Amino acid sequence: MKSLGLARSGEQLSILCLGAHSDDIEIGAGGTILSLIAAGVRLNVHWCVLSATGPRATEATASARAFLRQAQDARIELAEFEDSYFPEQRRAIKQWLIELRGRTGPDIVFTHTRNDAHQDHREVCQLTWNIFRDHMLLEYEIPKWDGDLGQPNVFVPLTRLVMERKAALLDEHFGTQRSKDWFDAETFQGLARLRGMECRAPEQYAEAFVLRKARLL
């Protein structure tokens, strides 16, 4: 299968990462970000978590810094919208995202997938599509007990080293989540192994995304 690639070594790439909660970006796209940096891409990242307060804000900041440690430029921004009530806060979140769009110019926006069972995730995706109309949007997936995983159509192969680092960083930085029965390395590696099989990744692991629109030339 021909690989299109997001950017080559030495090239500059600007990305905007949107996550409803503190660990969403890392789970859905953390391996892709680590892979781009490892490949020598000059990565400029604007990392935004919309619901991060108290210990979750501390975790979000520390984790983002760890994932972006070798990025060319990294800006981390946390908002304090109420967790689990994003639909009721739609107007305020939309205004926040409109203001964000006015001061960013990403090549790619990473966001939640529209069929995610979590209401906060769906709201972020819907607003991303509503506001970032002239951008390439990659929708990432998050495993959970709802059983809502879909059929992604874009895959980013991960090396075993990157996969292990992603899982280790998640475990290191999100102590508040370790009690959840799905939040462990086996879950993250298992999903990545399945996606790696689907795209025949050289080292067997991959992250997967939904790409609904793309302009090739």
N, C-alpha and C positions, 0 to 999 in steps of 0.2 A: 504494500500500500504506500503510495507516495505521501511523504510528509510535507505539509505546507509550512509549518513552523511559525512561531510568533515573532521571533527575532534571532539574529545570529550573534555570535561572540563579537563584542566591540560595538554593536549597534545599540542605540538608545531606545528604550521602550517606557512609556508612561502608562501606569495602570491605576485605576481607582477600585478599591476593595470595599464593598459594603456588607456589613454584617449586622443582623438584628441584635445578636448577643455576643458576649465576650469571646467565645471560642468558635464561632461559626466560620469565620474566614480561614482560620487555621485548619479546621476539619475539612472544609470543602475545597480549599485551594492552596493550602500551605505547602504541599509537595511541589506544586507547579511553581510557586514563588521561589522556593529553595532551589529548584532545578534551573530556573532562569538565571539566578545569581551564580550558581555553580558553573553554568555554561559561559559565563563571561559577559552576559548581557548587562548593559549599563541601565539598571532598573531604577526608575523614579516611581515611588509608591506613595499614594495618599490612602491611608488605612483608616476607615471610619466604622466605629461601633456605635449603634444608635441607642442601646440600652446598657449602660455600664455605670454602676454606682457602688460605693463601699468597697468590699473586698473584690468584687467582680471588676471594678475599675482598675484596681491595683494589678489584678491578674492580667487583664486585657493589655495594659501598658507594658508590663514586663514581657509578656509573650510576644507582642508585636515587635518589640525591640530585639528580641532574640531571633525571630524569624527574619527580620530585616537588617540584621547586624552588618551585612556586607553589601547592602544595596547602595547605589550611588547617592540616592536621596530618599529620605523617609520622613513622612509627616503622619503623625498619629493623632486622631481626633475622636474624642468620646462625647456622646450626647447622653441625656438622662431621661429619655422617654420611658414610660412605665412598661415594664416587662409584662407580656401576655395581654396587653390592651392596645396594641397598635391600631386596630381598625377604628377604635374610638378616638384616636389621636391623629387620624389621617391628615387633617388640614394642617396641623402644626408640623408633622413630619414632612409633608409635601413642601411647605415653605422652607424648612431646613435644607431639604435636598435641592430646591431651586437656588438657594443662596450658595450652596456648595458647588453647583454647576457653574455659577458665575465666576468662580475663582479657581476652577480646575479645567484642564484640557486633556483628558486621558485618551490614549489610543484604544484602551480596552477597559471595560467596566465589568468587574466580577460581582455577581449578585445571587440572591437565592433563586430557586426555580419556582415557576408559577404554580406547580402542582404540589408543592410542599404542604403537608398536613398541618403544620404549625401556622396559626393565623398571623403571627408577627412576620414570619418568613414570606408568606404570600403577599402581605401588604407591602413589604419592601420591594419585592419583585414587581408588583403592579405599578408602584410609583417610579421605579427605575425606568420601566418602559415608557411611562408617561412623560418623564422629564428628560431623560437622556436619549433623545430621538435620533441623534446623528452620530451614534457611537456603536462600536461592536460590543455586544453584551454576551458574556459567557455566564450561564446559570449553573452554579455548583450544587452538589447534592450533600445531604447530611443524613446519615443513618439514624434511625430512631425506632421505638417500639411500634409506631403507627404502621410500619410496613408500607411506606409511601415511595419507595425508590422506583424511578421510571426507566425510560429507555434513552439514555444519553447518546449523543451522536458525534461528540468530539472527545478525543482521548489524548492525554499527555503522559507518555511513559515516564516512569520514575525508576531511578536506580535503587538497588537494595539499600545502599547507604543513605540516600535521601529519605526513603520510606522509614528506615529505622530512626533517623534524626527527627522526622516529623512526629512519630509516635512518642519519642523520648521527650521532645519539647512540650507536647500536649500533657503528658503525665507530670512533667516538672512544674508547669506553670498553672495548672488548673486543679488545685487541691480541693476546691469546693465541689468539683464534679466527680471526684473519684468514687464516691459512694453510689453513683448511678451504675446499674448493672450493664449498661451498654458502653460506658465510657472507659475503654481500655485498648491496649495495643492490638489485641486479637481482633476486635471489631474493625479498627481502622485498616489493619493489614489485610483482613479478610475481604473487605470491600475492594481494596486496591488490587488484591490478587485476582478477584473476579473481573474487574475492569481491565486488568493487564491481560487476562486470557482473551477477553473480547477483542482487544486490539493487537494481540500477539506482541506485547511489549518485550523487548530484548531481555530485560531482567525480571519479567513477570508481573511487575506492578505498574499501576497507572491511576491517575485521577481522571474523572469523566465529567463532561459538561454538556449542557444543551445549548446549541447555537441555532437560533431561529432565523437569523438574517446574516448574510455576509456578502461583501463586494470583493470579488477576486481580482479584478483589473481596474 
